[in-house]
Amino acid sequence: MPTLFRFLFVCAILAGTVYGAMWALVTFVEPQQRDVTIRIPSERVNPPATGTIDTTGR
């Protein structure tokens, strides 16, 4: 039984350390804002027509 308690204690210490590191990152680190430009090829926005086009307006 002592090995189970030792294992749970080590797991709790590791979880607390990870939680503390995440809390420190959230609290003390401020991300830099910047503009993001993504170029989309015109073929993806306006794909070429396939087949015939109905020009009668029906």
N, CA, C and O atoms as a MOPAC input file, in Angstrom:
PM7 MOZYME 1SCF
protein

 N      0.80100 1    -1.20200 1     0.00000 1
 C      0.00000 1     0.00000 1     0.00000 1
 C      0.85300 1     1.27900 1     0.00000 1
 O      0.45100 1     2.27500 1    -0.60200 1
 N      2.02400 1     1.27300 1     0.66400 1
 C      2.83500 1     2.49900 1     0.62500 1
 C      3.27400 1     2.87300 1    -0.78700 1
 O      3.42000 1     4.05800 1    -1.09000 1
 N      3.48900 1     1.87800 1    -1.66200 1
 C      3.90400 1     2.22700 1    -3.01800 1
 C      2.77400 1     2.90900 1    -3.77900 1
 O      3.03000 1     3.75400 1    -4.63700 1
 N      1.52300 1     2.55200 1    -3.47600 1
 C      0.38800 1     3.21400 1    -4.11600 1
 C      0.32100 1     4.67400 1    -3.69200 1
 O      0.11200 1     5.55700 1    -4.52400 1
 N      0.50000 1     4.93000 1    -2.39500 1
 C      0.47700 1     6.31100 1    -1.91200 1
 C      1.64400 1     7.11000 1    -2.48900 1
 O      1.48800 1     8.28400 1    -2.82400 1
 N      2.79900 1     6.48400 1    -2.60400 1
 C      3.95700 1     7.16600 1    -3.18200 1
 C      3.68600 1     7.50500 1    -4.64300 1
 O      4.00000 1     8.60500 1    -5.09700 1
 N      3.10300 1     6.56200 1    -5.38100 1
 C      2.76300 1     6.79600 1    -6.78300 1
 C      1.75300 1     7.93300 1    -6.91700 1
 O      1.92400 1     8.82100 1    -7.75200 1
 N      0.70400 1     7.90900 1    -6.09700 1
 C     -0.30400 1     8.97300 1    -6.15900 1
 C      0.29000 1    10.31800 1    -5.76200 1
 O     -0.07000 1    11.34600 1    -6.33500 1
 N      1.19300 1    10.32200 1    -4.79000 1
 C      1.83800 1    11.56100 1    -4.37300 1
 C      2.69900 1    12.12600 1    -5.50400 1
 O      2.67500 1    13.33100 1    -5.75500 1
 N      3.45300 1    11.27000 1    -6.18500 1
 C      4.28800 1    11.72500 1    -7.30000 1
 C      3.41200 1    12.24000 1    -8.43800 1
 O      3.73100 1    13.25700 1    -9.05200 1
 N      2.31000 1    11.54600 1    -8.72500 1
 C      1.38900 1    12.01700 1    -9.77000 1
 C      0.78500 1    13.36400 1    -9.40600 1
 O      0.64100 1    14.23100 1   -10.26800 1
 N      0.42900 1    13.54800 1    -8.13700 1
 C     -0.14000 1    14.82500 1    -7.70000 1
 C      0.89000 1    15.94400 1    -7.80900 1
 O      0.54700 1    17.05500 1    -8.21300 1
 N      2.13100 1    15.67400 1    -7.45800 1
 C      3.18700 1    16.68400 1    -7.57400 1
 C      3.41400 1    17.05400 1    -9.03900 1
 O      3.55100 1    18.23300 1    -9.36400 1
 N      3.45400 1    16.06100 1    -9.91900 1
 C      3.63400 1    16.34500 1   -11.35200 1
 C      2.45900 1    17.13700 1   -11.91600 1
 O      2.65700 1    18.07800 1   -12.68400 1
 N      1.23800 1    16.76300 1   -11.53900 1
 C      0.06000 1    17.49000 1   -12.02200 1
 C      0.07300 1    18.92400 1   -11.50400 1
 O     -0.27400 1    19.84800 1   -12.23900 1
 N      0.46600 1    19.12000 1   -10.25800 1
 C      0.55600 1    20.47000 1    -9.70200 1
 C      1.61100 1    21.30600 1   -10.39900 1
 O      1.41800 1    22.50100 1   -10.61900 1
 N      2.72600 1    20.68200 1   -10.74700 1
 C      3.78300 1    21.39800 1   -11.46200 1
 C      3.31700 1    21.82100 1   -12.85100 1
 O      3.56300 1    22.95100 1   -13.27200 1
 N      2.65200 1    20.92900 1   -13.55700 1
 C      2.13200 1    21.25400 1   -14.89000 1
 C      1.08000 1    22.35000 1   -14.78900 1
 O      1.07700 1    23.28300 1   -15.59200 1
 N      0.18900 1    22.24500 1   -13.81000 1
 C     -0.84200 1    23.27000 1   -13.62300 1
 C     -0.20200 1    24.61800 1   -13.30100 1
 O     -0.62600 1    25.64600 1   -13.82900 1
 N      0.79900 1    24.62100 1   -12.45300 1
 C      1.48700 1    25.86700 1   -12.11200 1
 C      2.18800 1    26.47900 1   -13.30900 1
 O      2.18600 1    27.69900 1   -13.47100 1
 N      2.79000 1    25.64700 1   -14.15200 1
 C      3.45800 1    26.16300 1   -15.35000 1
 C      2.44600 1    26.76400 1   -16.31500 1
 O      2.69800 1    27.81600 1   -16.90200 1
 N      1.30600 1    26.10800 1   -16.48300 1
 C      0.26900 1    26.66100 1   -17.37000 1
 C     -0.28200 1    27.96800 1   -16.81000 1
 O     -0.52300 1    28.91100 1   -17.56400 1
 N     -0.48300 1    28.03200 1   -15.50200 1
 C     -0.98100 1    29.26200 1   -14.88300 1
 C      0.02300 1    30.40100 1   -15.08500 1
 O     -0.36600 1    31.52900 1   -15.38700 1
 N      1.31800 1    30.10100 1   -14.91700 1
 C      2.34500 1    31.12300 1   -15.10000 1
 C      2.36500 1    31.62100 1   -16.54400 1
 O      2.52400 1    32.81900 1   -16.77800 1
 N      2.20800 1    30.72400 1   -17.50900 1
 C      2.17400 1    31.15200 1   -18.91000 1
 C      0.98200 1    32.05000 1   -19.18900 1
 O      1.11100 1    33.06500 1   -19.87400 1
 N     -0.17600 1    31.68200 1   -18.66100 1
 C     -1.38300 1    32.48400 1   -18.89000 1
 C     -1.25100 1    33.85100 1   -18.23400 1
 O     -1.70600 1    34.85100 1   -18.78900 1
 N     -0.64200 1    33.90000 1   -17.07500 1
 C     -0.57500 1    35.14500 1   -16.31600 1
 C      0.50400 1    36.08900 1   -16.82700 1
 O      0.26500 1    37.29200 1   -16.93400 1
 N      1.67300 1    35.57400 1   -17.14100 1
 C      2.82000 1    36.43900 1   -17.38400 1
 C      3.19200 1    36.62600 1   -18.85100 1
 O      3.95700 1    37.54000 1   -19.15900 1
 N      2.69600 1    35.81800 1   -19.75600 1
 C      3.09500 1    35.92200 1   -21.16700 1
 C      1.97900 1    36.59400 1   -21.95400 1
 O      0.82900 1    36.15400 1   -21.92100 1
 N      2.32600 1    37.65400 1   -22.65600 1
 C      1.37200 1    38.38300 1   -23.49600 1
 C      1.73900 1    38.13300 1   -24.95800 1
 O      2.84500 1    38.48000 1   -25.37300 1
 N      0.84900 1    37.54500 1   -25.74400 1
 C      1.18900 1    37.27000 1   -27.14300 1
 C      1.28200 1    38.56300 1   -27.95100 1
 O      0.58900 1    39.54000 1   -27.66900 1
 N      2.14500 1    38.54600 1   -28.95400 1
 C      2.29100 1    39.70300 1   -29.82800 1
 C      1.23200 1    39.63200 1   -30.91700 1
 O      1.05300 1    38.59400 1   -31.55400 1
 N      0.53000 1    40.74600 1   -31.12600 1
 C     -0.48500 1    40.79100 1   -32.17100 1
 C      0.16400 1    41.24100 1   -33.47300 1
 O      1.02000 1    42.12700 1   -33.48800 1
 N     -0.25900 1    40.61500 1   -34.55900 1
 C      0.25900 1    40.98200 1   -35.87200 1
 C     -0.78900 1    40.65800 1   -36.91700 1
 O     -1.68400 1    39.84600 1   -36.68400 1
 N     -0.67300 1    41.29700 1   -38.07100 1
 C     -1.59200 1    41.04400 1   -39.17200 1
 C     -1.20200 1    39.75800 1   -39.88300 1
 O     -0.02100 1    39.45800 1   -40.06000 1
 N     -2.20100 1    39.01800 1   -40.27900 1
 C     -1.97500 1    37.77000 1   -41.00400 1
 C     -2.65200 1    37.89400 1   -42.35700 1
 O     -3.84400 1    38.19100 1   -42.43600 1
 N     -1.89600 1    37.66700 1   -43.42100 1
 C     -2.42100 1    37.71700 1   -44.77900 1
 C     -2.25400 1    36.34500 1   -45.40800 1
 O     -1.15200 1    35.79900 1   -45.45500 1
 N     -3.35100 1    35.79800 1   -45.88700 1
 C     -3.31900 1    34.49800 1   -46.54500 1
 C     -3.78500 1    34.69300 1   -47.97600 1
 O     -4.89600 1    35.16600 1   -48.21500 1
 N     -2.94300 1    34.33000 1   -48.92000 1
 C     -3.29900 1    34.46000 1   -50.33500 1
 C     -4.05800 1    33.21600 1   -50.77100 1
 O     -3.59600 1    32.09000 1   -50.58200 1
 N     -5.23100 1    33.43600 1   -51.35900 1
 C     -6.04900 1    32.34500 1   -51.87100 1
 C     -6.03800 1    32.44500 1   -53.38700 1
 O     -6.39900 1    33.48500 1   -53.93700 1
 N     -5.63100 1    31.38200 1   -54.07200 1
 C     -5.61700 1    31.43400 1   -55.54400 1
 C     -7.02800 1    31.66200 1   -56.08900 1
 O     -8.00800 1    31.16700 1   -55.53200 1
 N     -7.11400 1    32.41400 1   -57.17800 1
 C     -8.42700 1    32.73000 1   -57.74600 1
 C     -9.13900 1    31.47900 1   -58.24300 1
 O    -10.36600 1    31.47300 1   -58.33800 1
 N     -8.39600 1    30.41800 1   -58.56200 1
 C     -9.03500 1    29.18200 1   -59.00300 1
 C     -9.85100 1    28.54600 1   -57.87700 1
 O    -10.83400 1    27.85700 1   -58.14800 1
 N     -9.46700 1    28.76100 1   -56.64200 1
 C    -10.22400 1    28.19900 1   -55.52400 1
 C    -11.46000 1    29.03000 1   -55.21900 1
 O    -12.46900 1    28.49500 1   -54.75800 1
 N    -11.39100 1    30.33800 1   -55.47200 1
 C    -12.54000 1    31.20500 1   -55.20700 1
 C    -13.54600 1    31.12200 1   -56.34100 1
 O    -14.74400 1    30.97100 1   -56.10200 1
 N    -13.06700 1    31.21800 1   -57.57000 1
 C    -13.91300 1    31.14800 1   -58.76300 1
 C    -13.44000 1    29.99000 1   -59.62700 1
 O    -12.64200 1    30.19500 1   -60.54200 1
 N    -13.91200 1    28.78500 1   -59.36100 1
 C    -13.44500 1    27.64400 1   -60.16700 1
 C    -13.92500 1    27.76900 1   -61.60600 1
 O    -14.99100 1    28.33100 1   -61.86000 1
 N    -13.14800 1    27.25100 1   -62.54500 1
 C    -13.57000 1    27.32500 1   -63.94800 1
 C    -14.85500 1    26.53600 1   -64.15800 1
 O    -15.06600 1    25.48100 1   -63.56000 1
 N    -15.70600 1    27.07400 1   -65.02000 1
 C    -17.00100 1    26.43200 1   -65.28600 1
 C    -16.79500 1    25.15300 1   -66.07400 1
 O    -15.95100 1    25.08300 1   -66.96700 1
 N    -17.57700 1    24.14500 1   -65.73200 1
 C    -17.54300 1    22.88500 1   -66.47500 1
 C    -18.91900 1    22.66900 1   -67.07000 1
 O    -19.92400 1    22.76200 1   -66.36600 1
 N    -18.97200 1    22.38700 1   -68.33800 1
 C    -20.25000 1    22.17000 1   -69.00000 1
 C    -20.71600 1    23.42500 1   -69.70800 1
 O    -19.95000 1    24.37200 1   -69.88800 1
 N    -21.98000 1    23.42500 1   -70.10900 1
 C    -22.53800 1    24.55200 1   -70.84800 1
 C    -23.20300 1    25.52200 1   -69.88700 1
 O    -23.66900 1    25.14300 1   -68.81300 1
 N    -23.23500 1    26.77400 1   -70.29600 1
 C    -23.86100 1    27.82500 1   -69.49900 1
 C    -25.16700 1    28.21300 1   -70.17300 1
 O    -25.19500 1    28.48100 1   -71.37500 1
 N    -26.24400 1    28.24300 1   -69.40700 1
 C    -27.56100 1    28.60400 1   -69.93700 1
 C    -27.64600 1    30.11900 1   -70.01000 1
 O    -27.69600 1    30.78500 1   -68.97600 1
 N    -27.66300 1    30.67800 1   -71.23000 1
 C    -27.72000 1    32.12300 1   -71.41500 1
 C    -29.12000 1    32.60600 1   -71.74200 1
 O    -29.30300 1    33.79100 1   -72.02100 1
 N    -30.12000 1    31.72100 1   -71.71600 1
 C    -31.48500 1    32.12900 1   -72.05900 1
 C    -32.18400 1    32.78700 1   -70.87600 1
 O    -33.21500 1    33.43400 1   -71.06000 1
 N    -31.65700 1    32.63900 1   -69.68400 1
 C    -32.27200 1    33.26900 1   -68.52600 1
 C    -33.36200 1    32.45200 1   -67.88500 1
 O    -34.09500 1    32.98000 1   -67.04800 1
 N    -33.50600 1    31.20500 1   -68.22900 1
 C    -34.56900 1    30.36700 1   -67.65100 1
 C    -34.14000 1    29.70500 1   -66.39800 1
 O    -34.91700 1    28.96800 1   -65.79100 1

